[in-house]
Amino acid sequence: MSARASGEPAAAAAAPAAGTGTLLLITTAICGIVTSVTMIGPLLLDLSRELGVSLGIAGLLAAATAVPQALGSPLAGLLSDRLGRRPMIVLSFAAVGVLTLAAAGAPGFAALVAIRFLTGAIGCLAPTSLMASVGDLFPAARRARAMGWFNLGFSLAAIGSVPLVGAIGGVFGWRVAFVAVGAAMLVLAVAMRAWFPPVPAIAAGTSVVATYRAVWQVRGLLNVLGANLAERSMFGMLTFYLPAFLMLRFGMSAVGVAPALSAVAVGAIAGNALGGPLGDRLPRLAIFIASQLAAAALALALFGSPLPLLATVALAAVVGLVNAASRPSFLAFSSDLAPAQRGAMFGLIALANQSGMALGSALGALVIQLWGPRGLAFAAVAQGVVAAALMLPVALRGVR
């Protein structure tokens, strides 16, 4: 079947066949870039003490990285379509590595904020290009499983590399932790340059206006982006506020809650492992809709029922599993919406991802302020129902 007949751009169809080695590279790369963005969390206390700012002010470092990464994602997708995936990935990793090493020597808080802002602005090139690469390098019949490997990098960062960064910072200081992450990013840049399959540019010579005209003509695009926003909002709310919920409900310390969070991360890993094969065998949007409704119902029980500690942790792990199981199918479906503008499409998806995380954080804070921790139950139901409702007409209409 020709590239035109299959709906794939010719350049993507000509890309080298990808195998397990490429999947491992993608997972490792995502783990690395997520770690470089979220590494601030376990270092905040030491940063605030040494740089002479309050803990709340130090927390702005996270926003200084996340905001430019979100806003730069659409531009990253356009560049990826025009200049190729691998050059953008290598540039992103190399620049983030150098900037992270520079952050280790920051003389003060203002300089560190500026460096982290640049880190987010350049770091956005990698995730968008990697998402688009999965669509380019893997056939439709294997794409959901490949997206599961992509999502696995997020869980591995949460359960492995970010806690490791915290341990390095605790023993050797936060500057050494930045040096370790910067060096790792440079090693990843070399590895991606050496072993990641090259994908030719798929939109060279195409104007930005023509690209976005094609993307915005996709039927149901706003529903897809809105459903992604709602799903990521639920995920963000659970991620940000589950530790506080457990600590308030059961009187746990920050150290004591760590094993519970690890169990939730393991649930998310299992969800990705399950969701990939399911997405290659069953209707992808049906998986997404069912997962969102199930996650909403389970979250209602999690935050609204007086369960004992072990049952609460187990239920939280199941919520993580069910929610994560929808991501491979959703991303695989999204990769087929505009094959000739895949980078631009995933730029919009990435923007919705980051915006959803921010929305989940704000919504969680609002409902806790109004109704206490149990208010998270009603917010989770609303997010899951909205995500499913927005995707239902797309599934019924059969968007290509």
C-alpha distance (Angstrom), angle and dihedral (degrees) to the residues before:
residue distance angle dihedral
M1 . . .
S2 3.79 . .
A3 3.79 124.0 .
R4 3.81 89.9 -112.6
A5 3.79 92.9 50.9
S6 3.79 93.0 48.6
G7 3.79 93.4 48.8
E8 3.80 93.1 -115.8
P9 3.81 122.3 125.2
A10 3.78 113.6 -108.4
A11 3.79 94.1 -117.9
A12 3.78 92.0 53.5
A13 3.78 91.6 47.2
A14 3.81 88.7 54.0
A15 3.82 92.8 53.5
P16 3.81 116.9 115.0
A17 3.78 117.5 -92.2
A18 3.80 110.7 -95.7
G19 3.77 127.1 -142.2
T20 3.79 142.3 174.2
G21 3.79 93.1 -57.5
T22 3.78 90.8 59.5
L23 3.80 90.9 48.0
L24 3.81 90.2 53.0
L25 3.80 90.0 50.0
I26 3.81 91.2 50.5
T27 3.81 92.8 49.3
T28 3.80 92.2 47.1
A29 3.80 92.1 46.3
I30 3.81 93.0 51.7
C31 3.80 90.5 46.5
G32 3.80 88.7 52.2
I33 3.80 98.0 48.2
V34 3.82 92.6 44.0
T35 3.80 89.7 50.1
S36 3.80 91.5 50.9
V37 3.82 89.9 54.4
T38 3.83 100.3 40.4
M39 3.82 99.2 36.6
I40 3.82 90.1 98.7
G41 3.83 92.3 76.0
P42 3.81 100.9 75.3
L43 3.83 91.5 36.7
L44 3.81 98.0 52.1
L45 3.79 97.5 97.8
D46 3.81 94.1 50.7
L47 3.82 91.2 43.9
S48 3.79 92.6 52.3
R49 3.79 92.2 49.2
E50 3.80 98.3 46.5
L51 3.81 96.9 40.0
G52 3.79 94.4 44.1
V53 3.82 100.1 -121.4
S54 3.79 132.2 121.3
L55 3.76 120.5 -96.4
G56 3.81 90.4 -110.5
I57 3.80 92.3 53.0
A58 3.80 91.0 46.5
G59 3.80 87.9 54.5
L60 3.81 88.6 65.8
L61 3.80 86.5 77.0
A62 3.80 88.1 75.6
A63 3.80 91.8 54.4
A64 3.82 90.8 44.2
T65 3.80 88.0 62.9
A66 3.81 101.4 34.4
V67 3.82 99.6 48.2
P68 3.84 98.1 56.7
Q69 3.80 89.7 41.7
A70 3.81 90.3 56.3
L71 3.80 96.4 43.1
G72 3.80 92.8 45.1
S73 3.81 95.5 52.0
P74 3.84 96.7 89.4
L75 3.81 90.6 51.5
A76 3.80 89.3 46.7
G77 3.80 89.8 56.0
L78 3.79 92.6 51.2
L79 3.81 92.2 49.8
S80 3.78 91.0 47.0
D81 3.82 91.3 54.9
R82 3.80 91.8 49.3
L83 3.80 105.0 36.5
G84 3.80 101.3 30.0
R85 3.78 133.1 -100.6
R86 3.79 101.8 -97.1
P87 3.84 97.3 52.3
M88 3.81 90.3 52.9
I89 3.81 92.5 47.2
V90 3.81 93.7 48.4
L91 3.81 92.8 45.2
S92 3.78 91.0 49.5
F93 3.80 95.2 50.0
A94 3.79 94.2 44.0
A95 3.81 93.3 48.3
V96 3.80 93.5 45.2
G97 3.81 89.3 49.0
V98 3.81 92.9 52.4
L99 3.81 92.8 44.1
T100 3.80 92.2 48.6
L101 3.80 90.1 52.0
A102 3.81 88.0 49.4
A103 3.82 89.8 51.1
A104 3.80 88.9 58.9
G105 3.79 88.2 65.4
A106 3.81 97.7 41.6
P107 3.81 108.8 142.8
G108 3.80 94.8 -150.0
F109 3.78 147.5 -4.5
A110 3.82 96.4 -86.3
A111 3.80 91.8 53.6
L112 3.80 90.8 48.5
V113 3.81 91.2 51.4
A114 3.81 90.8 51.6
I115 3.81 92.3 49.0
R116 3.79 92.7 48.0
F117 3.81 90.4 49.3
L118 3.81 89.8 56.1
T119 3.80 89.3 45.4
G120 3.80 90.9 57.9
A121 3.80 93.7 43.4
I122 3.82 93.4 54.0
G123 3.80 95.7 31.8
C124 3.82 90.9 65.0
L125 3.81 89.6 74.1
A126 3.80 94.0 71.7
P127 3.84 106.7 53.0
T128 3.80 94.1 45.9
S129 3.81 92.4 47.2
L130 3.79 91.7 46.8
M131 3.82 92.3 50.9
A132 3.78 90.5 50.3
S133 3.82 90.5 46.2
V134 3.79 91.0 59.6
G135 3.80 89.0 57.4
D136 3.81 90.8 47.2
L137 3.80 99.0 45.4
F138 3.79 103.8 39.5
P139 3.82 127.5 58.1
A140 3.77 119.5 -119.3
A141 3.81 92.1 -103.2
R142 3.83 91.0 60.5
R143 3.78 100.6 30.7
A144 3.81 100.3 97.2
R145 3.78 90.7 51.8
A146 3.80 89.7 49.5
M147 3.81 90.2 50.2
G148 3.79 87.2 53.7
W149 3.81 88.3 60.4
F150 3.80 88.8 48.5
N151 3.81 91.8 53.9
L152 3.79 91.5 44.6
G153 3.80 88.2 72.6
F154 3.82 90.8 66.0
S155 3.81 92.4 53.5
L156 3.79 93.4 45.6
A157 3.79 89.9 52.8
A158 3.80 91.0 51.7
I159 3.78 95.8 46.3
G160 3.79 101.1 33.2
S161 3.78 125.3 11.0
V162 3.82 100.2 37.5
P163 3.83 93.0 51.0
L164 3.82 87.2 46.5
V165 3.80 89.8 54.4
G166 3.81 88.3 50.8
A167 3.80 90.7 51.5
I168 3.81 91.7 49.9
G169 3.80 90.0 48.8
G170 3.79 91.6 48.2
V171 3.80 93.4 52.4
F172 3.81 103.4 33.6
G173 3.81 104.5 17.8
W174 3.79 134.1 -98.1
R175 3.80 94.5 -79.8
V176 3.80 91.4 60.4
A177 3.80 89.1 49.1
F178 3.82 89.5 56.1
V179 3.82 90.3 48.7
A180 3.83 90.6 51.8
V181 3.81 93.3 50.5
G182 3.82 92.9 43.8
A183 3.79 92.0 51.7
A184 3.81 91.1 47.7
M185 3.81 91.0 52.1
L186 3.81 91.4 52.3
V187 3.81 90.0 50.6
L188 3.81 88.8 50.9
A189 3.81 90.4 50.3
V190 3.81 89.8 55.8
A191 3.81 91.9 45.7
M192 3.80 93.0 50.2
R193 3.79 91.5 48.5
A194 3.79 91.7 49.8
W195 3.80 102.7 40.7
F196 3.80 112.5 15.2
P197 3.82 110.7 103.3
P198 3.81 113.7 -110.4
V199 3.80 114.9 -119.3
P200 3.83 114.7 -161.9
A201 3.79 117.6 -124.7
I202 3.81 109.0 -87.7
A203 3.82 99.5 -163.2
A204 3.79 104.7 36.1
G205 3.79 109.5 155.2
T206 3.81 94.0 12.6
S207 3.80 114.8 127.1
V208 3.79 121.6 -120.4
V209 3.80 89.9 -120.6
A210 3.82 92.1 53.3
T211 3.79 90.9 47.2
Y212 3.78 95.5 53.0
R213 3.78 92.2 40.2
A214 3.81 87.8 59.9
V215 3.80 92.7 44.8
W216 3.81 95.2 48.2
Q217 3.80 90.9 48.9
V218 3.81 90.0 65.9
R219 3.79 106.5 114.1
G220 3.77 112.9 -118.3
L221 3.82 94.6 13.4
L222 3.80 94.0 135.8
N223 3.80 90.0 49.7
V224 3.80 90.6 51.7
L225 3.80 93.3 48.3
G226 3.80 91.9 44.3
A227 3.81 92.6 49.8
N228 3.79 90.0 49.1
L229 3.81 90.3 49.4
A230 3.82 91.5 51.8
E231 3.81 93.6 45.7
R232 3.81 92.8 48.7
S233 3.81 89.2 46.0
M234 3.79 89.9 57.8
F235 3.79 90.7 46.2
G236 3.80 91.7 48.8
M237 3.79 93.2 48.4
L238 3.81 91.6 50.4
T239 3.79 91.8 46.5
F240 3.80 95.5 48.4
Y241 3.80 100.9 39.8
L242 3.81 107.7 29.6
P243 3.85 92.0 84.0
A244 3.81 91.8 51.5
F245 3.82 90.8 45.2
L246 3.80 91.8 53.7
M247 3.80 92.8 44.9
L248 3.81 92.9 50.3
R249 3.80 95.5 41.2
F250 3.79 98.3 46.8
G251 3.81 103.3 20.6
M252 3.81 92.3 -114.4
S253 3.80 126.1 164.1
A254 3.78 125.4 -128.7
V255 3.80 89.0 -101.7
G256 3.78 93.3 46.9
V257 3.79 93.8 52.1
A258 3.83 93.4 54.7
P259 3.86 96.2 85.2
A260 3.80 89.8 50.9
L261 3.79 91.3 53.0
S262 3.80 89.9 48.8
A263 3.80 88.9 55.3
V264 3.80 89.8 53.2
A265 3.82 90.5 49.5
V266 3.81 89.8 51.4
G267 3.80 88.1 52.1
A268 3.79 89.9 53.8
I269 3.80 91.0 50.1
A270 3.80 90.1 51.1
G271 3.80 89.6 48.7
N272 3.79 91.9 55.5
A273 3.79 91.0 47.0
L274 3.80 90.3 51.7
G275 3.79 98.1 38.4
G276 3.81 95.9 55.3
P277 3.82 98.0 60.7
L278 3.81 91.3 39.0
G279 3.80 90.3 53.5
D280 3.79 90.7 54.6
R281 3.81 92.4 50.8
L282 3.82 107.1 34.3
P283 3.82 134.6 44.7
R284 3.79 104.0 -72.5
L285 3.77 99.0 -144.8
A286 3.80 91.1 47.9
I287 3.82 87.8 57.0
F288 3.79 90.9 50.0
I289 3.81 94.3 48.8
A290 3.81 94.4 45.4
S291 3.82 91.6 46.5
Q292 3.80 93.3 51.4
L293 3.79 93.8 49.0
A294 3.80 91.5 46.0
A295 3.82 92.4 47.2
A296 3.82 90.0 50.3
A297 3.81 92.2 51.6
L298 3.80 92.7 46.3
A299 3.81 92.2 47.0
L300 3.81 89.0 52.2
A301 3.80 88.7 57.3
L302 3.81 92.3 42.0
F303 3.80 96.4 55.0
G304 3.78 99.7 25.8
S305 3.81 105.5 44.0
P306 3.85 126.6 76.9
L307 3.81 95.1 -124.6
P308 3.84 124.3 161.7
L309 3.80 119.2 -104.4
L310 3.82 99.5 -96.7
A311 3.80 92.4 46.8
T312 3.80 90.5 48.1
V313 3.80 92.6 51.4
A314 3.80 91.5 45.8
L315 3.80 91.1 49.7
A316 3.82 91.0 48.3
A317 3.81 88.8 53.4
V318 3.81 90.2 51.4
V319 3.81 90.7 49.6
G320 3.81 88.5 52.7
L321 3.81 90.6 48.5
V322 3.81 95.2 49.3
N323 3.79 94.0 45.6
A324 3.81 93.3 46.6
A325 3.82 91.2 49.2
S326 3.82 89.4 68.1
R327 3.81 96.9 55.9
P328 3.84 101.3 73.8
S329 3.81 90.9 50.6
F330 3.79 93.1 46.3
L331 3.80 94.5 49.3
A332 3.80 92.9 43.9
F333 3.81 89.8 51.4
S334 3.82 91.3 47.5
S335 3.80 91.9 52.1
D336 3.83 89.5 64.6
L337 3.80 97.0 50.0
A338 3.81 95.9 84.8
P339 3.82 109.3 2.6
A340 3.80 94.2 175.3
Q341 3.82 90.6 52.2
R342 3.80 98.1 34.9
G343 3.79 95.8 138.3
A344 3.81 92.4 50.6
M345 3.80 90.4 47.7
F346 3.80 92.8 50.9
G347 3.79 89.3 46.2
L348 3.81 87.5 63.4
I349 3.81 90.8 44.1
A350 3.82 90.1 51.9
L351 3.80 90.5 49.5
A352 3.81 89.5 52.1
N353 3.82 89.3 47.9
Q354 3.79 94.0 55.9
S355 3.81 93.2 39.8
G356 3.79 90.1 51.5
M357 3.80 91.7 52.4
A358 3.81 89.8 51.5
L359 3.82 91.3 46.4
G360 3.81 91.3 50.3
S361 3.79 90.9 52.1
A362 3.80 92.7 50.0
L363 3.82 94.7 42.4
G364 3.80 91.8 49.6
A365 3.79 91.1 51.4
L366 3.82 90.4 49.9
V367 3.79 97.5 50.0
I368 3.80 92.4 44.8
Q369 3.79 89.4 51.9
L370 3.82 92.0 49.4
W371 3.81 103.3 36.5
G372 3.78 107.9 7.3
P373 3.84 126.3 -117.7
R374 3.81 91.8 -40.1
G375 3.78 88.2 65.8
L376 3.81 86.8 74.6
A377 3.82 87.3 73.0
F378 3.80 93.7 62.3
A379 3.81 92.9 42.5
A380 3.81 91.0 52.4
V381 3.81 91.7 50.6
A382 3.80 91.2 49.7
Q383 3.82 92.7 49.6
G384 3.79 94.5 47.9
V385 3.80 94.0 46.3
V386 3.81 92.2 47.6
A387 3.81 92.0 49.8
A388 3.81 92.0 50.0
A389 3.80 93.9 43.3
L390 3.79 93.1 51.8
M391 3.80 92.6 49.7
L392 3.80 96.4 44.2
P393 3.84 96.8 78.3
V394 3.80 89.6 46.3
A395 3.81 89.9 53.9
L396 3.80 92.6 46.5
R397 3.79 93.2 47.4
G398 3.79 94.2 46.9
V399 3.81 101.4 -131.0
R400 3.79 117.0 -154.5
